[in-house]
Amino acid sequence: MAHIGLIACASKKRALAAQARDLYDSALFQKSREYVEYNCDSWYVLSAKHGLVTPTEIIAPYEETLNTKSVEERRDWADRVWASLQARL
């Protein structure tokens, strides 16, 4: 059975576009990345703006959070992430 890791995005980001694995600049994200790279067969970032993101996907910095979204918007986001995850697996 494959082990898949999911890491939440972080509000602190680098100033320029980068691979998702390198864009988020927080200690928690970095520790989570180390954990999934060591323990999982593959992993993804859960981006508040982009949904399910591969570690090598290049994305620009953004200011978006699920904390300010309505319940309906968060459910829509979760449905998109779930569909993306199912399609990849």
GULO-855512 format. One record per residue (C-alpha): z, y, x; residue in three letters; residue number from 0. Coordinates in steps of 0.5 Angstrom, whole numbers, plus 500, padded with zeros to 3 digits. Example, Ala and Ser with C-alpha at 12.3 -4.5 7.8 and 13.67 -1.06 7.14 Angstrom:
<rs>
R, pz, py, px, resn, resi
R, 516, 491, 525, ALA, 0
R, 514, 498, 527, SER, 1
</rs>
This chain:
<rs>
R, pz, py, px, resn, resi
R, 500, 500, 500, MET, 0
R, 498, 507, 503, ALA, 1
R, 503, 512, 503, HIS, 2
R, 501, 519, 501, ILE, 3
R, 505, 525, 503, GLY, 4
R, 505, 532, 499, LEU, 5
R, 508, 538, 502, ILE, 6
R, 509, 545, 498, ALA, 7
R, 506, 551, 500, CYS, 8
R, 510, 557, 503, ALA, 9
R, 510, 564, 502, SER, 10
R, 510, 566, 509, LYS, 11
R, 503, 565, 512, LYS, 12
R, 499, 567, 518, ARG, 13
R, 495, 573, 518, ALA, 14
R, 488, 570, 518, LEU, 15
R, 485, 564, 515, ALA, 16
R, 486, 557, 518, ALA, 17
R, 487, 550, 516, GLN, 18
R, 492, 549, 511, ALA, 19
R, 496, 545, 516, ARG, 20
R, 497, 551, 520, ASP, 21
R, 497, 557, 515, LEU, 22
R, 504, 556, 512, TYR, 23
R, 509, 559, 517, ASP, 24
R, 516, 557, 515, SER, 25
R, 521, 552, 518, ALA, 26
R, 521, 548, 512, LEU, 27
R, 513, 547, 512, PHE, 28
R, 513, 545, 519, GLN, 29
R, 519, 540, 519, LYS, 30
R, 515, 537, 513, SER, 31
R, 509, 537, 516, ARG, 32
R, 512, 533, 522, GLU, 33
R, 515, 528, 517, TYR, 34
R, 509, 526, 513, VAL, 35
R, 504, 526, 520, GLU, 36
R, 509, 521, 522, TYR, 37
R, 511, 517, 516, ASN, 38
R, 505, 517, 511, CYS, 39
R, 497, 515, 512, ASP, 40
R, 495, 521, 509, SER, 41
R, 498, 528, 506, TRP, 42
R, 496, 534, 502, TYR, 43
R, 499, 541, 501, VAL, 44
R, 500, 543, 494, LEU, 45
R, 498, 550, 494, SER, 46
R, 500, 555, 488, ALA, 47
R, 493, 558, 489, LYS, 48
R, 488, 552, 490, HIS, 49
R, 492, 546, 488, GLY, 50
R, 491, 540, 492, LEU, 51
R, 489, 542, 499, VAL, 52
R, 487, 537, 505, THR, 53
R, 490, 539, 511, PRO, 54
R, 484, 541, 515, THR, 55
R, 481, 545, 509, GLU, 56
R, 481, 552, 511, ILE, 57
R, 484, 557, 507, ILE, 58
R, 485, 565, 507, ALA, 59
R, 492, 568, 506, PRO, 60
R, 494, 569, 499, TYR, 61
R, 500, 572, 495, GLU, 62
R, 501, 567, 489, GLU, 63
R, 507, 563, 487, THR, 64
R, 508, 558, 481, LEU, 65
R, 515, 562, 480, ASN, 66
R, 512, 567, 476, THR, 67
R, 507, 563, 472, LYS, 68
R, 508, 561, 465, SER, 69
R, 510, 554, 463, VAL, 70
R, 503, 553, 460, GLU, 71
R, 500, 556, 467, GLU, 72
R, 504, 551, 471, ARG, 73
R, 502, 545, 466, ARG, 74
R, 495, 547, 467, ASP, 75
R, 496, 547, 475, TRP, 76
R, 500, 541, 475, ALA, 77
R, 494, 537, 471, ASP, 78
R, 489, 540, 476, ARG, 79
R, 493, 537, 482, VAL, 80
R, 494, 531, 478, TRP, 81
R, 486, 530, 477, ALA, 82
R, 485, 532, 484, SER, 83
R, 489, 527, 487, LEU, 84
R, 487, 521, 482, GLN, 85
R, 480, 523, 484, ALA, 86
R, 481, 523, 492, ARG, 87
R, 485, 516, 491, LEU, 88
</rs>
